[in-house]
Amino acid sequence: MGVAVIKLKNPPVNSLSLEVLTEFVISLEKLENDKTFRGVIVTSDCPGIFSAGLDLTEMCGKSQAHYAEYWRAVQELWLRLYLSNLVLIAAINGVSPAGGCLMSLTCDYRVLADNPKYNMGLNETLLGIVAPSWFKDTLVNTVGHRTAERALQLGLLFPPAEALRVGMVDQVVPEDQVHSTALSVMAQWLAVPDHARQLTKNLMRKPTADRLVKQRDADIQYFLRFISRDSIQKSLRVYLDKLRQKKG
Ligand SMILES: CC/C=C\C/C=C\CCCC/C=C/C(=O)SCCNC(=O)CCNC(=O)[C@H](O)C(C)(C)COP(=O)(O)OP(=O)(O)OC[C@H]1O[C@@H](n2cnc3c(N)ncnc32)[C@H](O)[C@@H]1OP(=O)(O)O
């Protein structure tokens, strides 16, 4: 039925490095241009981890030019996913904080494996950073304003039952059924004529995407100012050190 699977593979935690973001955009573009494909299942090849989100090492101790290139790549992936003409289904087979969660929120439907470790949410505030307005908009459009307001301020990571309750995911299923469920949901979505579904998706999503498109450069400048602050760099270093020391 013309369904591709994109399996994220950047061990150990599928962080969204510049290289991963770039390759993801290229793969998506190829699938968009190949009319034999109508849908994509986005999933992970790393056991227990859907994606650890944006790669913190790309936002820490690097040059301004690097930050700008990285942020443009983050914007690009979000825009491509959010406005994709393909049916996108996230088969979430692991934990998905921050950018990992955001990636799944750009999909049309989310199936999450029922494992209490597989938390998801936009936890940026816990790192001492702030989810940009378009991250916030994506969450609001999924779970509503009040739930998003609370989740964003507290940096909440929701376990599966809670994620389902607030509408962050559409289905929670046993881990060994995530892929088959994604496939049967895909069949349902592909039963709708493409042109009608695509125009409707565009109607729902374009106003949100346009807000970023209209101020992409300003958003990059804002990111540069924010990420270059000593206090933010310090927060990120402390957070990364904590992750690294967990093992020791
Ligand atoms: C208005 C404001 C406008 C603009 C604001 C501007 C900017 C701010 C916006 C930025 C938005 C940010 C979005 C993000 O996505 S930030 C990333 C958030 N991610 C997380 O908090 C997850 C962190 N990771 C974890 O919790 C765990 O690693 C995880 C995923 C649960 C897996 O646990 P485990 O299997 O035990 O693995 P380890 O923790 O031991 O990690 C292994 C290895 O990976 C490194 N690592 C983990 N996560 C990341 C990451 N996100 N980026 C880079 N590296 C990561 C970890 O340090 C370990 O490294 P080591 O060298 O020790 O092997």
The ligand as a Gaussian input file, in Angstrom:
#p B3LYP/6-31G(d) Opt

LIG

0 1
 C       11.424000      31.342000      23.797000
 C       12.654000      30.549000      23.680000
 C       13.179000      30.501000      22.302000
 C       14.211000      29.837000      21.990000
 C       14.822000      28.970000      22.972000
 C       16.020000      28.490000      22.447000
 C       16.542000      27.306000      22.704000
 C       16.082000      26.302000      23.554000
 C       15.258000      25.304000      22.834000
 C       15.871000      23.981000      22.824000
 C       14.834000      22.927000      22.728000
 C       15.421000      21.659000      23.195000
 C       14.903000      20.508000      22.891000
 C       15.537000      19.229000      23.291000
 O       15.205000      18.206000      22.766000
 S       16.763000      19.249000      24.481000
 C       17.111000      17.549000      24.833000
 C       16.231000      17.046000      25.925000
 N       16.485000      15.669000      26.165000
 C       16.528000      15.141000      27.373000
 O       16.330000      15.777000      28.371000
 C       16.883000      13.672000      27.451000
 C       18.196000      13.470000      28.087000
 N       18.534000      12.066000      28.103000
 C       18.003000      11.185000      28.962000
 O       17.150000      11.484000      29.759000
 C       18.521000       9.778000      28.881000
 O       19.715000       9.785000      28.186000
 C       17.546000       8.796000      28.213000
 C       17.101000       9.283000      26.843000
 C       16.334000       8.550000      29.124000
 C       18.296000       7.443000      27.994000
 O       18.805000       6.990000      29.217000
 P       19.953000       5.873000      29.231000
 O       19.593000       4.769000      28.337000
 O       20.212000       5.571000      30.660000
 O       21.209000       6.576000      28.537000
 P       22.203000       7.647000      29.191000
 O       21.453000       8.673000      29.937000
 O       23.277000       6.916000      29.916000
 O       22.798000       8.341000      27.889000
 C       23.736000       7.683000      27.053000
 C       24.648000       8.722000      26.440000
 O       23.857000       9.606000      25.648000
 C       24.067000      10.956000      26.044000
 N       22.810000      11.713000      25.830000
 C       21.615000      11.464000      26.353000
 N       20.691000      12.341000      25.897000
 C       21.357000      13.169000      25.065000
 C       20.967000      14.291000      24.273000
 N       19.679000      14.751000      24.232000
 N       21.894000      14.906000      23.547000
 C       23.185000      14.492000      23.547000
 N       23.632000      13.417000      24.275000
 C       22.714000      12.774000      25.022000
 C       24.423000      10.843000      27.524000
 O       25.098000      12.000000      27.942000
 C       25.301000       9.603000      27.500000
 O       26.560000      10.019000      26.994000
 P       27.907000       9.303000      27.444000
 O       28.997000      10.136000      26.840000
 O       27.935000       9.319000      28.953000
 O       27.823000       7.914000      26.894000

